[in-house]
């Protein structure tokens, strides 16, 4: 009997990637394909007066120019997907050239003349909140406003022995997927097939049909091999509509793939939060109250407002504080719009509540482990002040595991300090929320050769989910994992699905695949019993075989599949349905809440260079289906978090011009900054799903921001309240 769940199975997805046979959007070729280049705004805010593209149309090979395309999409400005009468940010599409090859399309951009009248740009989010100068279409800069209140925080704050008051800032970041965004829209006989670098093909089909259902009879979306996303390839982009529209009006395939500079300017940014906090503690270290003014810089559109909601409702973290007030201000500025990036609101919350914990420990001269131990939730399930029901686990146990590493790191740090080195240790404890999206789908089929095809509605793009799904199905069927194929990413392969985001795929699609496989086993028993001419009640399924308990006669999955398809000229003589496939849709009635702790040992040189000497991450994500896949998620997330703390920050000048337009200015970690991360896991906090796993993809980035920040703060002995860290704070 196979036993794959819980073991380090190598990824079944990788051969095509390591042999160079993967097909990304730009690898897909259709005869007669046209190529699109987009003229983007070079000014942050202006009244658009005129676009003259006559000279561009004269260039041989140019077949058309699109301007002024406006489509009503929720939480987008009127000038979407293209600027028609007002330019809102640098990088906004103004015109699109469609040509017979990519080079002609880009050359033609130089022949388009744009007349505009500059308008004042709104750049600083705190100034935007004053609403004096309008950033977007003369509407209020306050694009979103909400108050979250629990208990009586004002009264509890007044009674507190110590009040921590500070301003915390989480910088603006660019998701920096390895593959820039792109899509190919193919028009054929009134239908569209869209090949996209996406993490949610069914959702893309939905929003494109909402816009173009009067132009085409249907839209099929196929997720090409996708080189990463981190949340950035889910929600509607201007280019999705422009490319699709171009293929409809020209009735030909149209392809657009972003250059890296385009991607930096136009892919939705993330984070960009300011927290003005007052946190009240007793002299014994009990956290009693929090008042927080949260400003999120939404850029020119408001669709990222929900990130502030996630942050606000998780601002208490894994701690028992009940009296909280969070005033949320989502402000419009003349910047690239904001949306989700790995963690989506939870890293921001963890940065705030763990900075509060460390500042309180310093103020009260308490041990950082002890102050957390005094405040941690100890009985689960636990409903936090804003309704999140933390489901399962043992926070104190995991903290005790982390403490052993923390004490060891502190001993090592003390020895290094005696050698004159600037060394610090940081610890974080975090709560994660995942299982977003109400349900997910899976279909399991036996092919004629006896192999199993699993189709999921989720849309992995590098995580290794296909391997984990295959492990689950192989165990349930009791067969070799080599007999399992997993497919996804095509809206015509499975009815509906949501995609891969929010650390949801294994919990939802994994359980859907498990339930569909259980249904399939019953069908195998029914069909096998009929083929063997025995009673269904007398057969059992075991390790890939249907067996008659009385006679011992058996048929393998392959035997049954072969018998069903052996003779195309015969009739079906059995009463049972000749089907060897089934589907399942699985959803949970609440979110799941993994948790964990990170510990960092960091050295900062006199010149301000940061070296991570040791790093440990500990997680409880319920049942770990494949520890190797989970560990890979942790290692990647930790180095991404290092980038956010130390290197990465989208910068604008005071006039709204982006200063980070290439990787020469926007720095991401390289192998030179990488460091070893040790990962350990517990399996106490299981979900209540049939397969009791929780997500891991976003947890590591949640834990790393406060842990690294604290370690660096201790090393340089200077308070740090903003990331990425100002390099001047690091120099001795």
C-alpha positions as CSV (number, residue, x, y, z in Angstrom):
1,X,0.0,0.0,0.0
2,X,1.3,3.4,-0.9
3,X,2.0,6.0,1.7
4,X,3.0,9.3,0.3
5,X,1.2,11.9,2.5
6,X,3.7,13.2,5.0
7,X,6.8,12.3,2.9
8,X,9.3,14.4,0.9
9,X,8.2,13.4,-2.6
10,X,10.0,15.2,-5.4
11,X,8.0,17.5,-7.6
12,X,6.3,15.8,-10.5
13,X,5.9,19.2,-12.3
14,X,9.6,19.9,-12.8
15,X,10.8,17.8,-15.7
16,X,9.4,20.2,-18.3
17,X,10.9,23.2,-16.5
18,X,14.4,21.8,-16.1
19,X,14.5,20.5,-19.7
20,X,13.3,23.8,-21.1
21,X,10.1,22.5,-22.6
22,X,7.7,24.7,-20.5
23,X,5.4,27.0,-22.5
24,X,4.9,30.5,-21.1
25,X,2.7,33.0,-22.8
26,X,5.5,34.3,-25.0
27,X,6.3,30.8,-26.2
28,X,2.8,30.2,-27.6
29,X,2.5,31.0,-31.3
30,X,-0.5,31.3,-33.5
31,X,-0.4,31.9,-37.3
32,X,-1.2,35.6,-38.0
33,X,-0.6,36.8,-34.5
34,X,-0.4,40.6,-34.0
35,X,1.7,42.2,-31.3
36,X,0.8,45.0,-29.0
37,X,2.9,47.8,-27.6
38,X,1.5,50.2,-25.1
39,X,2.2,53.9,-24.9
40,X,2.3,54.7,-21.2
41,X,2.1,58.0,-19.4
42,X,5.3,59.6,-18.4
43,X,3.6,62.2,-16.2
44,X,1.9,61.5,-12.9
45,X,-1.2,63.7,-13.3
46,X,-2.5,65.7,-16.2
47,X,-5.6,66.6,-18.2
48,X,-5.4,64.6,-21.5
49,X,-6.2,66.9,-24.4
50,X,-5.3,65.1,-27.6
51,X,-3.6,62.0,-29.0
52,X,-2.4,62.1,-32.5
53,X,-1.4,58.7,-33.9
54,X,-1.7,59.3,-37.7
55,X,2.1,59.0,-38.2
56,X,2.2,55.7,-36.3
57,X,-0.4,54.3,-38.7
58,X,1.8,55.1,-41.7
59,X,4.6,52.7,-40.5
60,X,4.6,49.5,-42.5
61,X,3.3,46.6,-40.5
62,X,1.2,48.7,-38.1
63,X,-2.4,47.6,-38.4
64,X,-4.1,49.7,-35.8
65,X,-4.0,52.0,-32.8
66,X,-6.4,52.0,-29.9
67,X,-7.1,55.0,-27.7
68,X,-9.7,56.1,-25.2
69,X,-11.0,52.6,-24.3
70,X,-13.0,53.0,-21.1
71,X,-14.8,50.1,-19.4
72,X,-16.7,50.3,-16.2
73,X,-15.0,48.0,-13.7
74,X,-15.7,48.0,-10.0
75,X,-13.3,50.1,-7.8
76,X,-11.5,51.4,-10.9
77,X,-11.4,55.0,-12.0
78,X,-13.4,56.3,-15.0
79,X,-10.2,56.4,-17.0
80,X,-9.8,52.6,-17.1
81,X,-8.3,50.7,-18.8
82,X,-6.9,53.7,-20.7
83,X,-6.6,57.3,-20.0
84,X,-9.3,59.2,-22.0
85,X,-9.5,62.6,-20.5
86,X,-7.3,62.4,-17.4
87,X,-3.8,60.9,-16.8
88,X,-3.6,59.5,-13.3
89,X,-0.1,57.9,-12.8
90,X,3.2,57.2,-14.6
91,X,2.7,54.0,-16.5
92,X,-1.0,54.3,-17.2
93,X,-1.9,53.1,-20.7
94,X,-2.7,56.0,-23.1
95,X,-2.5,54.3,-26.5
96,X,-1.9,50.8,-27.9
97,X,-0.3,50.0,-31.2
98,X,-1.1,46.7,-32.9
99,X,1.5,45.5,-35.5
100,X,2.7,42.5,-37.3
101,X,5.7,42.1,-35.1
102,X,6.7,43.3,-31.7
103,X,9.6,45.6,-32.9
104,X,7.4,47.5,-35.3
105,X,4.8,48.0,-32.6
106,X,7.3,49.5,-30.1
107,X,8.9,51.6,-32.8
108,X,5.5,53.1,-33.7
109,X,5.1,54.4,-30.1
110,X,7.6,57.1,-30.9
111,X,5.3,58.5,-33.6
112,X,2.4,59.1,-31.3
113,X,2.0,62.7,-30.0
114,X,0.2,63.4,-26.7
115,X,-1.0,66.8,-25.7
116,X,-1.7,67.3,-22.0
117,X,-2.1,69.9,-19.3
118,X,-0.2,69.1,-16.1
119,X,-2.1,68.8,-12.9
120,X,-0.7,68.8,-9.4
121,X,0.1,65.2,-8.2
122,X,-0.8,63.8,-4.8
123,X,2.1,61.6,-3.6
124,X,2.2,61.6,0.2
125,X,-0.6,59.5,1.7
126,X,-0.9,61.6,4.8
127,X,-1.3,64.7,2.7
128,X,-3.8,62.9,0.5
129,X,-5.9,62.2,3.6
130,X,-6.3,66.0,4.1
131,X,-8.2,65.9,0.7
132,X,-7.0,69.4,-0.3
133,X,-5.6,68.5,-3.8
134,X,-7.6,65.9,-5.7
135,X,-5.6,62.9,-7.1
136,X,-8.2,61.2,-9.2
137,X,-10.9,62.7,-11.4
138,X,-11.9,65.4,-8.9
139,X,-13.2,62.8,-6.5
140,X,-12.4,62.7,-2.8
141,X,-9.0,61.3,-1.9
142,X,-10.6,59.2,0.8
143,X,-11.5,56.3,-1.4
144,X,-12.3,54.0,1.6
145,X,-13.2,54.7,5.2
146,X,-14.1,52.2,8.0
147,X,-14.0,52.1,11.8
148,X,-13.3,48.9,13.6
149,X,-14.0,49.1,17.3
150,X,-14.2,46.5,20.1
151,X,-14.6,47.1,23.8
152,X,-13.6,50.5,25.3
153,X,-10.1,51.2,24.1
154,X,-10.1,54.8,25.2
155,X,-10.9,53.9,28.8
156,X,-8.5,51.0,28.9
157,X,-5.7,53.2,27.4
158,X,-6.3,55.8,30.0
159,X,-5.9,53.2,32.8
160,X,-2.7,51.7,31.3
161,X,0.5,52.0,33.3
162,X,2.6,52.4,30.1
163,X,1.5,53.7,26.7
164,X,3.6,52.9,23.6
165,X,3.0,55.7,21.0
166,X,4.7,55.6,17.6
167,X,4.2,55.7,13.9
168,X,5.0,52.5,12.0
169,X,5.4,52.4,8.2
170,X,5.4,49.4,5.9
171,X,6.9,50.5,2.5
172,X,5.4,50.1,-1.0
173,X,6.7,47.0,-2.8
174,X,6.5,45.5,-6.3
175,X,5.7,41.7,-6.4
176,X,8.6,41.0,-8.9
177,X,7.4,37.7,-10.3
178,X,10.1,36.0,-12.4
179,X,7.9,36.2,-15.5
180,X,6.3,39.6,-16.2
181,X,2.6,39.7,-17.0
182,X,1.3,38.9,-20.5
183,X,-1.5,37.4,-22.5
184,X,-2.4,36.2,-25.9
185,X,-6.0,36.6,-27.0
186,X,-7.1,34.4,-30.0
187,X,-10.3,35.3,-31.8
188,X,-11.9,32.3,-33.7
189,X,-15.4,32.3,-35.1
190,X,-17.0,34.6,-32.5
191,X,-15.2,32.9,-29.6
192,X,-12.1,33.9,-27.7
193,X,-9.3,31.7,-26.3
194,X,-7.1,33.7,-23.9
195,X,-3.7,32.3,-22.9
196,X,-2.6,34.2,-19.8
197,X,0.0,34.4,-17.2
198,X,-2.6,34.2,-14.4
199,X,-3.3,32.5,-11.1
200,X,-7.1,32.5,-11.5
201,X,-8.3,31.5,-15.0
202,X,-11.9,31.0,-14.1
203,X,-12.0,34.5,-12.5
204,X,-10.3,36.0,-15.6
205,X,-13.0,34.4,-17.8
206,X,-15.7,35.9,-15.6
207,X,-14.4,39.5,-15.7
208,X,-13.6,39.4,-19.4
209,X,-17.1,38.1,-20.2
210,X,-18.6,40.8,-18.0
211,X,-16.9,43.3,-20.3
212,X,-17.2,41.6,-23.7
213,X,-20.2,39.3,-23.6
214,X,-21.9,41.4,-26.3
215,X,-19.0,40.9,-28.6
216,X,-18.3,37.2,-28.3
217,X,-20.3,34.0,-27.6
218,X,-17.9,32.7,-25.0
219,X,-14.3,33.0,-23.7
220,X,-12.0,30.2,-22.8
221,X,-9.1,31.1,-20.6
222,X,-6.0,28.9,-20.5
223,X,-3.3,29.4,-17.9
224,X,0.0,29.1,-19.6
225,X,3.0,28.0,-17.6
226,X,3.3,30.9,-15.2
227,X,6.5,32.1,-13.8
228,X,5.3,33.2,-10.4
229,X,2.7,35.7,-9.3
230,X,2.6,36.1,-5.4
231,X,-0.9,37.4,-5.7
232,X,-0.2,39.9,-8.5
233,X,-1.7,38.0,-11.4
234,X,-5.3,37.6,-10.1
235,X,-7.2,40.8,-10.4
236,X,-8.2,42.7,-13.6
237,X,-5.5,44.8,-15.3
238,X,-5.9,47.4,-18.0
239,X,-3.9,45.3,-20.5
240,X,-6.3,42.3,-20.0
241,X,-9.1,44.4,-21.5
242,X,-7.0,46.2,-24.1
243,X,-5.5,43.0,-25.6
244,X,-8.8,41.2,-25.6
245,X,-10.6,44.2,-27.2
246,X,-7.8,44.4,-29.9
247,X,-8.3,40.7,-30.9
248,X,-12.1,41.2,-31.1
249,X,-11.9,44.3,-33.4
250,X,-9.1,42.9,-35.6
251,X,-10.4,39.3,-35.5
252,X,-6.9,38.0,-35.1
253,X,-4.7,36.7,-32.3
254,X,-3.1,39.6,-30.4
255,X,-0.2,39.1,-28.0
256,X,1.3,41.4,-25.4
257,X,4.0,40.6,-22.9
258,X,5.4,43.3,-20.5
259,X,9.0,44.3,-20.5
260,X,10.4,44.4,-17.0
261,X,10.2,48.2,-16.8
262,X,6.6,48.0,-17.9
263,X,5.9,45.4,-15.2
264,X,7.5,47.5,-12.5
265,X,5.4,50.6,-13.5
266,X,2.1,48.8,-14.1
267,X,1.8,45.6,-12.0
268,X,-0.2,46.4,-8.9
269,X,2.1,47.4,-5.9
270,X,1.4,46.3,-2.4
271,X,1.8,47.0,1.4
272,X,2.1,50.8,1.7
273,X,0.6,51.2,5.1
274,X,1.1,53.8,7.9
275,X,0.0,53.1,11.4
276,X,-0.2,55.7,14.1
277,X,-0.6,53.7,17.2
278,X,-1.1,54.0,20.9
279,X,-0.9,50.7,22.8
280,X,-1.5,50.4,26.5
281,X,0.1,47.9,28.9
282,X,0.0,47.2,32.6
283,X,3.3,47.3,34.5
284,X,3.3,43.5,34.5
285,X,3.3,43.4,30.7
286,X,-0.4,42.8,29.9
287,X,-1.5,44.4,26.7
288,X,-4.8,46.2,27.5
289,X,-5.7,48.5,24.6
290,X,-4.8,49.6,21.1
291,X,-5.8,52.7,19.1
292,X,-4.6,52.8,15.6
293,X,-5.0,55.2,12.7
294,X,-4.3,53.1,9.6
295,X,-3.6,54.8,6.3
296,X,-3.3,52.7,3.2
297,X,-2.0,54.3,0.0
298,X,-4.3,52.8,-2.6
299,X,-2.8,54.6,-5.6
300,X,-5.3,55.6,-8.3
301,X,-7.8,52.9,-7.7
302,X,-9.6,51.6,-4.6
303,X,-9.7,47.8,-5.3
304,X,-7.0,47.1,-2.7
305,X,-9.0,48.5,0.2
306,X,-9.7,45.1,1.6
307,X,-6.0,44.7,2.5
308,X,-6.5,47.3,5.2
309,X,-9.6,45.4,6.5
310,X,-7.5,42.2,6.8
311,X,-4.8,44.1,8.7
312,X,-7.2,45.9,11.0
313,X,-9.2,42.8,11.9
314,X,-6.0,40.8,12.7
315,X,-4.2,43.7,14.5
316,X,-4.5,41.9,17.8
317,X,-2.5,38.9,16.4
318,X,-2.3,35.8,18.6
319,X,-2.8,37.9,21.7
320,X,-5.6,38.4,24.2
321,X,-6.0,42.2,24.0
322,X,-9.8,42.9,23.5
323,X,-10.1,46.7,23.5
324,X,-9.2,48.0,20.1
325,X,-10.0,50.9,17.8
326,X,-8.7,51.0,14.2
327,X,-9.7,53.9,12.0
328,X,-9.0,52.9,8.4
329,X,-8.3,55.5,5.7
330,X,-7.8,54.3,2.2
331,X,-6.4,57.2,0.2
332,X,-6.0,57.8,-3.5
333,X,-2.7,59.1,-4.7
334,X,-1.2,59.5,-8.2
335,X,0.6,56.1,-8.1
336,X,0.3,52.7,-9.6
337,X,-2.8,51.0,-8.0
338,X,-2.4,48.8,-4.9
339,X,-3.5,45.2,-4.4
340,X,-2.4,41.9,-2.9
341,X,1.1,40.5,-2.6
342,X,2.2,37.4,-0.6
343,X,0.5,37.7,2.8
344,X,-2.0,40.3,1.7
345,X,-2.6,42.3,4.9
346,X,-1.3,39.8,7.4
347,X,2.4,40.7,7.2
348,X,1.4,44.3,7.8
349,X,-0.6,43.3,10.9
350,X,2.2,41.2,12.2
351,X,4.7,44.0,11.7
352,X,2.5,46.2,13.9
353,X,1.6,43.9,16.7
354,X,5.1,42.4,17.0
355,X,6.8,45.9,16.9
356,X,4.4,46.8,19.7
357,X,5.4,43.7,21.7
358,X,9.1,44.5,21.3
359,X,8.7,48.2,22.2
360,X,6.7,47.3,25.2
361,X,9.3,44.7,26.3
362,X,12.0,47.5,26.0
363,X,9.9,50.0,27.9
364,X,9.0,47.6,30.7
365,X,12.4,45.9,30.7
366,X,10.8,42.6,30.2
367,X,12.1,39.5,28.4
368,X,10.5,39.4,24.8
369,X,9.6,35.7,25.3
370,X,7.9,36.4,28.7
371,X,5.8,39.4,27.5
372,X,4.5,37.2,24.6
373,X,3.8,34.3,26.9
374,X,1.8,36.6,29.2
375,X,-0.4,37.8,26.3
376,X,-0.8,34.7,24.1
377,X,-4.2,33.1,23.6
378,X,-4.1,29.9,25.6
379,X,-7.5,28.3,24.8
380,X,-8.6,27.4,21.3
381,X,-10.9,27.9,19.5
382,X,-10.8,31.6,20.3
383,X,-12.7,34.4,18.7
384,X,-10.7,37.6,18.4
385,X,-12.2,41.1,18.9
386,X,-13.2,41.4,15.3
387,X,-14.8,38.0,14.8
388,X,-11.9,35.8,13.5
389,X,-12.3,32.4,15.0
390,X,-8.8,31.0,15.6
391,X,-9.5,27.3,15.2
392,X,-6.9,25.0,16.6
393,X,-3.4,24.6,17.9
394,X,-1.2,25.2,21.0
395,X,0.5,28.6,20.8
396,X,2.4,28.2,24.1
397,X,3.9,25.0,23.0
398,X,5.2,26.4,19.8
399,X,6.5,29.5,21.7
400,X,8.4,27.2,24.0
401,X,10.0,25.5,21.0
402,X,11.0,28.8,19.6
403,X,12.4,29.9,22.9
404,X,15.1,27.2,22.9
405,X,16.4,28.6,19.6
406,X,16.1,32.2,20.8
407,X,18.1,31.5,24.0
408,X,20.8,29.7,21.9
409,X,21.0,32.6,19.5
410,X,21.3,35.1,22.4
411,X,24.2,33.1,23.8
412,X,25.9,33.2,20.4
413,X,25.2,36.9,20.0
414,X,26.7,37.7,23.4
415,X,29.9,35.9,22.4
416,X,30.1,37.8,19.1
417,X,29.5,41.1,20.9
418,X,32.5,40.4,23.1
419,X,34.5,40.2,19.8
420,X,33.3,43.7,18.9
421,X,30.7,42.7,16.4
422,X,27.3,44.4,16.1
423,X,24.9,41.4,16.5
424,X,21.2,41.2,17.3
425,X,18.6,38.5,17.8
426,X,14.9,39.0,16.9
427,X,11.8,36.8,17.5
428,X,8.3,37.0,16.1
429,X,5.1,35.1,16.8
430,X,2.4,35.4,14.3
431,X,-1.1,34.2,13.3
432,X,-2.1,33.6,9.7
433,X,-5.5,33.5,8.1
434,X,-6.0,31.4,5.0
435,X,-8.5,29.3,3.1
436,X,-9.8,32.4,1.2
437,X,-12.3,31.6,-1.5
438,X,-15.5,29.7,-0.5
439,X,-14.7,26.4,-2.3
440,X,-12.6,24.6,-4.9
441,X,-13.3,21.8,-7.4
442,X,-11.6,18.6,-8.6
443,X,-12.4,15.9,-11.1
444,X,-10.8,12.5,-11.0
445,X,-10.9,10.2,-14.1
446,X,-9.5,6.8,-15.1
447,X,-8.0,6.9,-18.6
448,X,-8.2,4.0,-20.9
449,X,-4.7,2.9,-20.0
450,X,-5.6,2.8,-16.3
451,X,-3.8,6.0,-15.4
452,X,-5.5,8.5,-13.2
453,X,-6.1,12.1,-14.4
454,X,-6.9,14.6,-11.7
455,X,-8.2,18.1,-12.8
456,X,-8.4,20.8,-10.2
457,X,-10.0,24.2,-10.4
458,X,-7.1,25.8,-8.6
459,X,-4.3,27.2,-10.7
460,X,-0.8,26.5,-9.3
461,X,2.1,28.5,-10.7
462,X,5.2,27.2,-9.0
463,X,4.1,26.0,-5.6
464,X,4.3,22.2,-6.3
465,X,0.6,21.7,-5.6
466,X,0.3,19.0,-8.3
467,X,2.7,16.9,-6.5
468,X,0.8,17.2,-3.2
469,X,-2.5,16.5,-4.9
470,X,-1.0,13.4,-6.5
471,X,0.2,12.2,-3.1
472,X,-3.3,12.5,-1.7
473,X,-4.9,10.7,-4.6
474,X,-2.2,8.0,-4.7
475,X,-2.7,7.3,-1.0
476,X,-6.4,7.1,-1.3
477,X,-6.3,4.7,-4.2
478,X,-3.3,2.8,-2.9
479,X,-1.4,3.0,-6.1
480,X,2.0,4.3,-7.3
481,X,2.2,8.1,-7.6
482,X,3.6,7.6,-11.1
483,X,0.1,6.5,-12.2
484,X,-1.3,10.0,-11.3
485,X,-1.4,13.0,-13.7
486,X,-2.6,16.3,-12.4
487,X,-3.9,19.0,-14.7
488,X,-5.3,22.5,-14.2
489,X,-5.6,26.0,-15.6
490,X,-8.1,25.5,-18.4
491,X,-11.7,26.8,-18.0
492,X,-13.0,24.1,-20.4
493,X,-11.4,21.2,-18.4
494,X,-13.5,21.7,-15.3
495,X,-16.7,23.6,-14.7
496,X,-15.7,26.3,-12.3
497,X,-12.9,27.1,-9.9
498,X,-11.4,30.0,-8.1
499,X,-7.6,29.7,-8.5
500,X,-4.5,29.6,-6.4
501,X,-4.1,32.4,-3.9
502,X,-4.5,33.0,-0.1
503,X,-2.7,29.7,0.9
504,X,-5.9,27.8,-0.1
505,X,-5.0,25.3,-2.7
506,X,-4.1,22.2,-0.7
507,X,-6.9,22.7,1.9
508,X,-9.6,23.2,-0.7
509,X,-8.5,21.6,-3.9
510,X,-6.7,18.9,-2.0
511,X,-9.8,17.9,-0.1
512,X,-12.0,18.2,-3.3
513,X,-9.6,15.7,-5.0
514,X,-9.8,13.4,-2.0
515,X,-13.6,13.4,-2.0
516,X,-13.7,12.9,-5.7
517,X,-11.3,10.0,-5.4
518,X,-13.5,8.4,-2.8
519,X,-16.5,8.7,-5.2
520,X,-14.4,7.2,-7.9
521,X,-13.5,4.2,-5.7
522,X,-17.2,3.5,-5.3
523,X,-17.6,3.6,-9.1
524,X,-14.7,1.3,-9.6
525,X,-16.3,-1.2,-7.2
526,X,-19.7,-1.0,-9.0
527,X,-18.3,-1.3,-12.5
528,X,-15.8,-4.0,-11.4
529,X,-18.5,-6.0,-9.7
530,X,-20.7,-5.8,-12.8
531,X,-17.8,-6.9,-15.1
532,X,-17.0,-9.9,-12.7
533,X,-20.7,-10.7,-12.5
534,X,-20.7,-10.6,-8.7
535,X,-22.7,-8.6,-6.1
536,X,-21.6,-5.0,-5.4
537,X,-22.0,-5.6,-1.7
538,X,-19.5,-8.4,-1.8
539,X,-16.6,-6.5,-3.3
540,X,-13.9,-4.5,-1.7
541,X,-11.5,-2.0,-3.1
542,X,-7.9,-2.4,-2.0
543,X,-4.6,-0.9,-3.4
544,X,-5.7,-0.5,-7.0
545,X,-7.8,-3.6,-7.2
546,X,-11.5,-4.4,-6.9
547,X,-11.8,-7.9,-5.2
548,X,-14.6,-10.3,-4.7
549,X,-14.5,-11.3,-1.1
550,X,-16.0,-14.7,-1.7
551,X,-14.0,-16.0,-4.7
552,X,-10.9,-13.9,-4.4
553,X,-11.3,-12.9,-8.0
554,X,-10.0,-9.4,-8.7
555,X,-9.6,-6.7,-11.4
556,X,-7.1,-3.9,-11.4
557,X,-8.0,-0.3,-12.3
558,X,-6.3,-0.9,-15.6
559,X,-8.3,-4.1,-16.2
560,X,-11.5,-2.3,-15.6
561,X,-10.6,0.6,-17.8
562,X,-9.5,-1.8,-20.6
563,X,-12.7,-3.8,-20.4
564,X,-14.8,-0.6,-20.7
565,X,-13.0,0.5,-23.9
566,X,-12.0,-2.9,-25.5
567,X,-14.7,-3.3,-28.1
568,X,-16.1,-0.3,-29.9
569,X,-18.6,-2.5,-31.8
570,X,-20.3,-4.1,-28.9
571,X,-23.2,-3.2,-26.7
572,X,-23.2,-2.5,-22.9
573,X,-24.8,-5.4,-21.2
574,X,-24.7,-4.2,-17.6
575,X,-27.1,-2.1,-15.5
576,X,-24.4,-0.1,-13.9
577,X,-23.3,3.2,-15.5
578,X,-20.0,2.7,-17.4
579,X,-18.4,5.8,-15.8
580,X,-15.0,5.9,-14.2
581,X,-14.9,9.6,-13.3
582,X,-16.3,11.8,-10.7
583,X,-16.1,15.3,-9.3
584,X,-16.3,17.0,-6.0
585,X,-16.5,20.6,-4.7
586,X,-15.2,21.3,-1.3
587,X,-15.5,24.3,1.0
588,X,-15.1,25.1,4.7
589,X,-17.5,27.2,6.7
590,X,-14.7,29.3,8.1
591,X,-11.1,30.3,7.6
592,X,-8.2,28.4,9.0
593,X,-5.5,30.0,11.2
594,X,-2.0,28.5,11.1
595,X,0.6,30.1,13.3
596,X,4.3,30.2,13.8
597,X,7.4,31.8,15.2
598,X,10.6,33.1,13.5
599,X,14.0,33.6,15.2
600,X,16.8,35.6,13.5
601,X,20.5,36.1,14.4
602,X,21.9,39.1,12.4
603,X,25.2,40.9,12.1
604,X,25.5,44.5,10.8
605,X,28.9,45.7,9.7
606,X,30.2,49.2,10.5
607,X,29.4,50.1,6.9
608,X,25.8,49.0,7.3
609,X,25.9,45.7,5.5
610,X,23.5,43.1,6.9
611,X,24.4,39.4,7.2
612,X,21.9,36.9,8.5
613,X,24.1,34.4,10.6
614,X,21.3,32.0,11.4
615,X,17.6,31.8,10.9
616,X,14.9,29.4,12.3
617,X,11.2,29.3,11.3
618,X,8.7,27.1,13.2
619,X,5.2,26.5,11.9
620,X,2.0,24.7,12.8
621,X,0.0,24.1,9.6
622,X,-1.8,21.0,10.6
623,X,-1.1,17.9,8.6
624,X,2.0,18.5,6.4
625,X,1.4,16.6,3.2
626,X,4.9,17.2,1.7
627,X,7.5,18.6,4.1
628,X,9.9,19.3,1.2
629,X,7.3,21.5,-0.6
630,X,6.4,23.3,2.6
631,X,10.1,23.9,3.4
632,X,10.6,25.4,0.0
633,X,7.8,27.8,0.6
634,X,9.4,28.8,3.9
635,X,12.8,29.4,2.4
636,X,11.4,31.4,-0.4
637,X,9.2,33.5,1.8
638,X,11.9,34.3,4.3
639,X,14.3,35.6,1.6
640,X,11.4,37.7,0.1
641,X,10.8,39.1,3.6
642,X,14.5,40.0,3.9
643,X,14.0,42.0,0.7
644,X,11.1,43.9,2.1
645,X,13.0,44.7,5.3
646,X,16.4,45.6,3.9
647,X,16.2,46.2,0.1
648,X,12.9,46.6,-1.6
649,X,10.9,49.8,-1.8
650,X,9.0,51.5,-4.6
651,X,10.1,55.2,-4.5
652,X,8.5,58.3,-5.9
653,X,9.8,61.8,-6.0
654,X,7.7,64.7,-4.6
655,X,6.1,65.3,-8.0
656,X,5.0,61.7,-8.4
657,X,7.7,60.4,-10.7
658,X,8.7,56.8,-10.0
659,X,12.4,56.5,-9.1
660,X,12.4,52.7,-9.2
661,X,11.8,51.8,-12.8
662,X,14.3,48.9,-13.2
663,X,16.1,46.4,-11.1
664,X,19.0,48.8,-11.0
665,X,16.9,50.9,-8.6
666,X,14.4,48.4,-7.2
667,X,16.6,45.9,-5.5
668,X,15.5,42.3,-4.9
669,X,17.6,39.8,-3.0
670,X,20.1,37.8,-5.0
671,X,22.2,34.7,-4.2
672,X,24.7,37.1,-2.5
673,X,22.1,38.0,0.1
674,X,20.7,34.6,0.6
675,X,21.2,32.6,3.8
676,X,20.3,29.3,5.2
677,X,17.0,28.9,6.9
678,X,16.1,26.0,9.1
679,X,12.5,25.0,9.2
680,X,10.7,22.9,11.9
681,X,7.0,22.1,12.1
682,X,4.3,20.9,14.5
683,X,1.1,19.3,13.6
684,X,-1.1,20.2,16.5
685,X,-3.4,22.8,14.9
686,X,-5.3,20.7,12.4
687,X,-8.2,21.9,10.4
688,X,-11.6,20.1,10.5
689,X,-11.4,19.1,6.8
690,X,-11.2,15.4,5.9
691,X,-7.5,16.1,5.0
692,X,-6.7,18.3,8.0
693,X,-4.0,20.5,6.4
694,X,-3.6,24.3,6.4
695,X,-1.7,26.6,4.1
696,X,2.0,27.5,4.3
697,X,2.7,29.7,1.3
698,X,2.2,33.1,3.0
699,X,3.1,32.4,6.6
700,X,6.9,32.7,6.2
701,X,6.6,36.2,4.9
702,X,4.4,37.2,7.8
703,X,6.9,36.0,10.4
704,X,10.0,37.4,8.8
705,X,9.3,41.1,8.8
706,X,9.1,41.7,12.6
707,X,11.8,39.1,13.4
708,X,14.4,40.5,11.1
709,X,13.5,44.1,12.0
710,X,14.0,43.3,15.7
711,X,17.3,41.5,15.1
712,X,18.7,44.5,13.1
713,X,17.3,46.9,15.7
714,X,19.1,45.1,18.5
715,X,22.4,45.0,16.5
716,X,22.5,48.7,15.7
717,X,20.8,49.8,19.0
718,X,18.5,52.2,17.2
719,X,14.7,52.2,17.1
720,X,13.3,51.0,13.8
721,X,9.8,51.9,12.9
722,X,9.8,51.8,9.1
723,X,10.7,49.2,6.5
724,X,12.6,49.0,4.3
725,X,15.1,50.2,6.8
726,X,16.8,53.6,6.2
727,X,20.4,52.7,5.4
728,X,21.6,55.6,7.5
729,X,20.4,53.9,10.6
730,X,22.7,50.9,9.9
731,X,26.0,52.8,9.6
732,X,28.0,52.9,12.8
